[in-house]
Amino acid sequence: MYEEHTVAVVVPAYNEEGFVGDVIETMPAFVDRVYAIDDCSTDDTWAEIVRHATVSSGVPDAVAGDGDGDGYTDTGTDSQDHDLPSESGAVADGGATTQAGPTVVPIQNEENRGVGGTIKHGYERALADGMDVTAVMAGDGQMDPDQLDRLLDPIVDGTADYAKGNRLSGQEYVEEMSSFRLFGNFTLSFLTKISSGYWGMMDPQNGYTAISNEALERIDIENLYEEYGFTNDLLVALNTRQLRVADVSMPAVYGDEESHIEYRSFVPNLSWLLLRRFCRRLGLRYVLTDFHPLAFMYLVGTVGAGIALAGLGAALTARESADSLPGRLLTTALVAMVSGLCLLLAMTFDRAENEDMVVTIE
């Protein structure tokens, strides 16, 4: 427990052989339960998870069988405890080893669900087990376990409902990132600020997070995005429910792990997702729940921008006399200015509405 709060950590792992075992081994002692979830890896990730699982009275905690005797699978539904193979391959007996520290719950997805789907699986288990705070620590070893208490503090003291790491708050942190990663992170930060409404937040791609039980109960876990971009989608869902977020500064940790992100599909898919979620957030918070003119300003600004672009294209391609071109361009410029002003005012109002919903922790 941490400050009288039970703590769970979800460890999603896909092809993290050689890394996930170290993540489990270095888990802080105050963690009560670790949901180590193999997302149908093609290497020995599952075997590594099983070898590092805590054995309590000869059986693991809530490990479900896949029915064919060759492994363990948890579908998040009815589960059945099984004896856990020891590192030598033998089955631990009733008086088997016990070890201090977190209880490790090995889970294997029946099919590949993506990083978001795997985290959702862990969240659902934490909710079912009544854990007070649930953190996420990737299975690739990029997240420093010594920083976990800094994510828990704003939640247990009631400052925030959700806490996330921020690797972009200091020059020394930025220098540890590659230029490509840095550019992508700043771009996605800006897009996620607009979509989520958390204007004071940075580094939305940081998956080192912690969330309260109450926040998990209030968001719609089932409909969250299941691929890379899950953390961005979760932020929008949190803002829609008007939940507070803590942005916790911490260093980046990079080793020999390989990224599984395919950027050619990731960037357009995430951009489209953020646009849809942005519209949904505006509709729920500023139209259906309590009407605010910023939603109307966003609409007018967007429509105006589209008209301005269409007008510019028409002016440049129209086969008319040169005398009419200045008039067309002037009209287009005026429409662009009005739409830009509407968008700027909408963002200003949106930021003001959410000013107190982000807490920055250095």
C-alpha positions as CSV (number, residue, x, y, z in Angstrom):
1,M,0.0,0.0,0.0
2,Y,1.0,3.6,-0.5
3,E,-0.3,6.2,1.9
4,E,-3.2,3.9,2.9
5,H,-4.1,3.3,-0.8
6,T,-3.9,0.0,-2.6
7,V,-1.8,0.3,-5.7
8,A,-1.9,-1.8,-8.9
9,V,0.5,-1.6,-11.9
10,V,-0.5,-2.7,-15.4
11,V,2.5,-3.9,-17.4
12,P,1.6,-4.3,-21.1
13,A,4.1,-6.3,-23.0
14,Y,4.4,-7.3,-26.6
15,N,7.7,-9.0,-27.6
16,E,9.5,-7.6,-24.6
17,E,11.7,-10.7,-23.9
18,G,14.7,-9.5,-21.9
19,F,12.9,-6.4,-20.6
20,V,9.6,-7.3,-18.9
21,G,11.3,-9.5,-16.3
22,D,13.4,-6.6,-15.1
23,V,10.4,-4.4,-15.0
24,I,8.6,-6.9,-12.7
25,E,11.7,-7.4,-10.5
26,T,12.3,-3.7,-9.9
27,M,8.7,-3.0,-9.0
28,P,8.5,-0.9,-5.8
29,A,7.6,-2.8,-2.6
30,F,4.6,-0.6,-1.9
31,V,2.8,-1.9,-5.1
32,D,0.2,-4.4,-4.1
33,R,-0.6,-6.1,-7.4
34,V,1.1,-6.2,-10.8
35,Y,-1.0,-7.2,-13.9
36,A,1.7,-8.4,-16.3
37,I,-0.1,-8.9,-19.6
38,D,1.3,-10.6,-22.6
39,D,-0.4,-9.3,-25.8
40,C,0.2,-12.5,-27.9
41,S,3.9,-12.0,-28.2
42,T,5.9,-14.1,-30.8
43,D,9.0,-14.4,-28.6
44,D,9.4,-15.7,-25.0
45,T,7.7,-12.7,-23.3
46,W,5.0,-14.9,-21.8
47,A,7.5,-17.4,-20.4
48,E,9.5,-14.6,-18.9
49,I,6.4,-13.2,-17.2
50,V,5.5,-16.6,-15.8
51,R,9.0,-17.1,-14.4
52,H,8.8,-13.8,-12.5
53,A,5.3,-14.2,-11.2
54,T,4.8,-14.2,-7.4
55,V,3.8,-17.6,-6.0
56,S,1.5,-17.4,-3.1
57,S,0.5,-20.7,-1.4
58,G,1.6,-22.6,-4.5
59,V,-0.8,-20.8,-6.9
60,P,-0.7,-17.5,-8.7
61,D,-3.4,-14.9,-8.0
62,A,-6.2,-15.0,-10.5
63,V,-4.4,-16.7,-13.4
64,A,-7.0,-18.1,-15.8
65,G,-6.4,-21.2,-18.0
66,D,-6.9,-21.4,-21.7
67,G,-8.2,-24.9,-21.4
68,D,-5.6,-26.7,-23.5
69,G,-3.0,-27.1,-20.8
70,D,-0.2,-25.4,-22.6
71,G,-0.4,-21.9,-21.1
72,Y,-2.4,-19.4,-19.1
73,T,-4.8,-17.0,-20.6
74,D,-7.0,-14.4,-18.9
75,T,-10.0,-13.1,-20.9
76,G,-11.1,-10.8,-18.1
77,T,-14.2,-13.0,-17.5
78,D,-14.5,-16.1,-15.4
79,S,-11.1,-17.2,-14.3
80,Q,-9.7,-20.3,-12.7
81,D,-6.6,-20.5,-10.6
82,H,-3.8,-22.9,-11.7
83,D,-0.6,-24.0,-10.2
84,L,2.3,-21.9,-11.6
85,P,5.3,-23.6,-13.2
86,S,8.5,-22.8,-11.4
87,E,11.5,-21.6,-13.3
88,S,12.8,-25.1,-13.7
89,G,9.5,-26.1,-15.3
90,A,8.1,-28.1,-12.4
91,V,4.8,-27.1,-10.8
92,A,5.1,-25.4,-7.5
93,D,3.5,-27.4,-4.7
94,G,1.2,-26.2,-1.9
95,G,4.1,-25.3,0.3
96,A,6.0,-23.5,-2.4
97,T,8.0,-20.4,-2.4
98,T,6.6,-17.1,-1.3
99,Q,8.3,-13.9,-1.9
100,A,7.9,-10.4,-0.4
101,G,6.7,-7.6,-2.6
102,P,3.8,-7.2,-5.1
103,T,1.5,-10.1,-6.1
104,V,2.2,-10.6,-9.8
105,V,-0.9,-11.7,-11.9
106,P,0.3,-13.2,-15.2
107,I,-2.3,-12.6,-18.0
108,Q,-2.2,-13.5,-21.6
109,N,-4.6,-12.0,-24.2
110,E,-6.3,-14.6,-26.3
111,E,-5.7,-12.4,-29.4
112,N,-3.5,-9.3,-30.0
113,R,-5.3,-6.3,-28.7
114,G,-2.7,-3.5,-29.2
115,V,-1.2,-1.5,-26.4
116,G,-4.4,0.3,-25.6
117,G,-6.5,-2.8,-25.5
118,T,-4.0,-4.4,-23.2
119,I,-4.1,-1.5,-20.8
120,K,-7.9,-1.5,-20.9
121,H,-7.7,-5.2,-19.9
122,G,-5.6,-4.3,-17.0
123,Y,-7.8,-1.4,-16.0
124,E,-10.8,-3.7,-16.0
125,R,-9.0,-6.2,-13.7
126,A,-8.0,-3.4,-11.3
127,L,-11.6,-2.2,-11.1
128,A,-12.8,-5.7,-10.5
129,D,-10.3,-6.1,-7.7
130,G,-11.1,-2.7,-6.2
131,M,-7.6,-1.2,-6.4
132,D,-7.5,2.4,-5.2
133,V,-4.9,3.6,-7.7
134,T,-3.8,1.9,-11.0
135,A,-0.6,2.8,-12.7
136,V,0.8,1.8,-16.1
137,M,4.5,0.9,-16.5
138,A,5.5,-0.4,-20.0
139,G,7.2,-3.8,-20.3
140,D,10.1,-2.3,-22.2
141,G,11.9,-0.8,-19.2
142,Q,11.6,2.8,-20.4
143,M,9.9,3.9,-17.2
144,D,11.9,4.4,-14.0
145,P,10.2,2.6,-11.1
146,D,11.7,5.1,-8.7
147,Q,9.5,7.8,-10.2
148,L,6.2,5.9,-9.5
149,D,5.6,7.5,-6.1
150,R,5.7,10.9,-7.7
151,L,2.8,9.9,-9.9
152,L,0.9,8.5,-7.0
153,D,1.3,11.5,-4.7
154,P,-1.1,13.9,-6.5
155,I,-3.8,11.2,-6.6
156,V,-3.6,10.0,-3.0
157,D,-3.6,13.6,-1.7
158,G,-6.6,14.5,-3.8
159,T,-4.8,17.0,-6.1
160,A,-5.6,15.1,-9.3
161,D,-7.6,12.2,-10.6
162,Y,-5.0,11.2,-13.2
163,A,-1.2,11.7,-13.3
164,K,1.1,11.3,-16.2
165,G,4.8,11.7,-16.9
166,N,6.2,14.7,-18.8
167,R,9.6,14.3,-20.4
168,L,9.5,17.8,-22.1
169,S,9.7,20.1,-19.1
170,G,13.4,20.6,-18.9
171,Q,16.3,21.1,-21.3
172,E,18.2,18.2,-19.9
173,Y,15.2,15.9,-20.6
174,V,14.7,17.2,-24.1
175,E,18.4,16.6,-25.0
176,E,17.9,12.9,-24.3
177,M,15.3,12.5,-27.0
178,S,16.1,12.1,-30.7
179,S,15.1,15.0,-33.0
180,F,12.5,12.8,-34.7
181,R,10.9,11.8,-31.4
182,L,11.0,15.4,-30.2
183,F,9.3,16.9,-33.3
184,G,6.6,14.2,-33.2
185,N,6.0,14.7,-29.5
186,F,5.7,18.5,-29.7
187,T,3.3,18.2,-32.7
188,L,1.1,15.6,-31.0
189,S,1.2,17.6,-27.8
190,F,-0.3,20.6,-29.6
191,L,-3.0,18.5,-31.3
192,T,-3.9,16.8,-28.1
193,K,-4.1,20.1,-26.2
194,I,-6.7,21.2,-28.7
195,S,-8.6,17.9,-28.7
196,S,-8.5,17.3,-25.0
197,G,-8.8,20.8,-23.5
198,Y,-5.8,20.2,-21.2
199,W,-3.9,23.2,-22.5
200,G,-1.4,23.2,-19.7
201,M,-0.3,19.6,-20.4
202,M,2.7,18.4,-22.3
203,D,4.0,15.0,-23.6
204,P,0.6,13.2,-24.1
205,Q,2.4,10.2,-25.6
206,N,4.0,9.5,-22.2
207,G,2.5,6.2,-21.1
208,Y,3.8,6.3,-17.5
209,T,0.5,7.1,-15.8
210,A,-1.6,6.6,-12.7
211,I,-5.4,6.9,-12.3
212,S,-7.7,6.7,-9.4
213,N,-10.4,4.1,-9.0
214,E,-13.1,6.9,-9.1
215,A,-11.8,8.2,-12.4
216,L,-11.8,4.7,-13.9
217,E,-15.4,4.2,-12.9
218,R,-16.4,7.5,-14.5
219,I,-14.9,7.1,-17.9
220,D,-16.1,4.7,-20.6
221,I,-13.2,2.2,-20.7
222,E,-14.8,-0.1,-23.2
223,N,-14.9,2.5,-26.0
224,L,-11.3,3.9,-25.6
225,Y,-9.0,3.5,-28.5
226,E,-7.0,0.2,-28.5
227,E,-3.9,1.1,-30.5
228,Y,-1.0,3.6,-30.0
229,G,-2.8,6.8,-29.2
230,F,-4.7,5.3,-26.2
231,T,-3.2,7.9,-23.8
232,N,-4.3,10.7,-26.1
233,D,-7.8,9.3,-26.3
234,L,-7.9,8.8,-22.5
235,L,-7.0,12.4,-21.9
236,V,-10.0,13.6,-24.0
237,A,-12.3,11.2,-22.1
238,L,-11.0,12.5,-18.8
239,N,-11.6,16.1,-19.8
240,T,-15.1,15.3,-21.0
241,R,-15.8,14.1,-17.4
242,Q,-14.1,17.2,-16.0
243,L,-11.4,15.2,-14.2
244,R,-8.1,16.8,-13.1
245,V,-4.8,15.8,-14.5
246,A,-1.3,16.2,-13.0
247,D,1.7,16.7,-15.3
248,V,4.7,15.3,-13.5
249,S,8.2,16.1,-14.8
250,M,10.5,13.2,-15.1
251,P,13.5,12.1,-17.3
252,A,13.2,10.0,-20.4
253,V,14.8,6.5,-20.2
254,Y,15.9,4.9,-23.5
255,G,17.8,1.7,-23.8
256,D,18.0,-1.1,-26.4
257,E,14.2,-1.6,-26.8
258,E,12.6,-1.2,-30.3
259,S,9.5,0.8,-31.0
260,H,6.5,-1.1,-32.4
261,I,4.9,2.1,-33.8
262,E,4.3,2.2,-37.6
263,Y,4.4,6.0,-38.1
264,R,2.9,6.0,-41.6
265,S,-0.4,4.7,-40.2
266,F,-0.1,6.0,-36.7
267,V,0.0,9.7,-37.5
268,P,-3.1,9.9,-39.8
269,N,-5.1,7.4,-37.7
270,L,-4.3,9.4,-34.5
271,S,-5.1,12.7,-36.1
272,W,-8.5,11.5,-37.3
273,L,-9.1,10.0,-33.8
274,L,-8.3,13.3,-32.1
275,L,-10.6,15.2,-34.5
276,R,-13.5,12.9,-33.8
277,R,-12.9,13.0,-30.0
278,F,-12.6,16.8,-30.1
279,C,-16.0,17.1,-31.7
280,R,-17.4,14.7,-29.1
281,R,-15.9,16.6,-26.2
282,L,-17.3,19.9,-27.5
283,G,-20.7,18.4,-28.0
284,L,-20.9,16.8,-24.5
285,R,-19.3,19.6,-22.5
286,Y,-20.4,22.7,-24.2
287,V,-23.6,21.9,-26.0
288,L,-25.5,19.1,-24.3
289,T,-24.4,19.6,-20.7
290,D,-24.1,23.4,-20.5
291,F,-24.1,25.5,-23.6
292,H,-21.0,27.7,-24.1
293,P,-20.5,30.0,-27.1
294,L,-17.0,28.6,-27.7
295,A,-18.6,25.6,-29.5
296,F,-20.3,27.9,-31.9
297,M,-17.1,29.9,-32.4
298,Y,-15.2,26.7,-33.2
299,L,-17.9,25.8,-35.8
300,V,-17.9,29.3,-37.4
301,G,-14.1,29.4,-37.5
302,T,-13.8,26.0,-39.1
303,V,-16.5,26.6,-41.7
304,G,-15.0,30.0,-42.4
305,A,-11.5,28.5,-42.9
306,G,-13.0,26.1,-45.4
307,I,-14.7,28.8,-47.3
308,A,-11.5,30.9,-47.4
309,L,-9.5,28.0,-48.8
310,A,-12.1,27.3,-51.4
311,G,-12.3,31.0,-52.3
312,L,-8.5,31.2,-52.6
313,G,-8.4,28.2,-54.9
314,A,-11.3,29.6,-57.0
315,A,-9.6,33.0,-57.3
316,L,-6.3,31.5,-58.4
317,T,-7.8,29.1,-61.0
318,A,-10.6,31.3,-62.3
319,R,-10.3,32.4,-65.9
320,E,-11.3,36.0,-65.5
321,S,-9.8,39.3,-66.1
322,A,-7.0,40.4,-63.8
323,D,-9.2,43.3,-62.6
324,S,-11.5,40.9,-60.7
325,L,-8.7,39.0,-59.0
326,P,-7.9,41.6,-56.3
327,G,-11.5,41.8,-55.2
328,R,-11.7,38.0,-54.9
329,L,-8.5,37.8,-52.9
330,L,-9.6,40.6,-50.6
331,T,-12.9,38.9,-49.9
332,T,-11.0,35.6,-49.2
333,A,-8.6,37.4,-46.9
334,L,-11.5,39.0,-44.9
335,V,-13.2,35.6,-44.5
336,A,-9.9,34.1,-43.4
337,M,-9.4,36.8,-40.8
338,V,-12.8,36.4,-39.3
339,S,-12.6,32.6,-39.2
340,G,-9.1,32.9,-37.6
341,L,-10.4,35.3,-35.0
342,C,-13.3,33.0,-34.2
343,L,-10.9,30.0,-33.7
344,L,-8.5,32.1,-31.6
345,L,-11.4,33.2,-29.3
346,A,-12.7,29.7,-29.1
347,M,-9.3,28.4,-28.0
348,T,-9.0,31.2,-25.5
349,F,-12.3,30.4,-24.0
350,D,-11.6,26.7,-24.0
351,R,-8.3,27.3,-22.2
352,A,-9.9,29.5,-19.6
353,E,-12.6,26.9,-18.9
354,N,-9.9,24.3,-18.3
355,E,-7.3,26.4,-16.6
356,D,-7.6,24.8,-13.2
357,M,-7.8,21.2,-14.5
358,V,-4.0,20.7,-15.0
359,V,-1.5,20.6,-12.1
360,T,2.2,20.9,-13.0
361,I,4.6,19.1,-10.7
362,E,8.3,19.8,-11.3
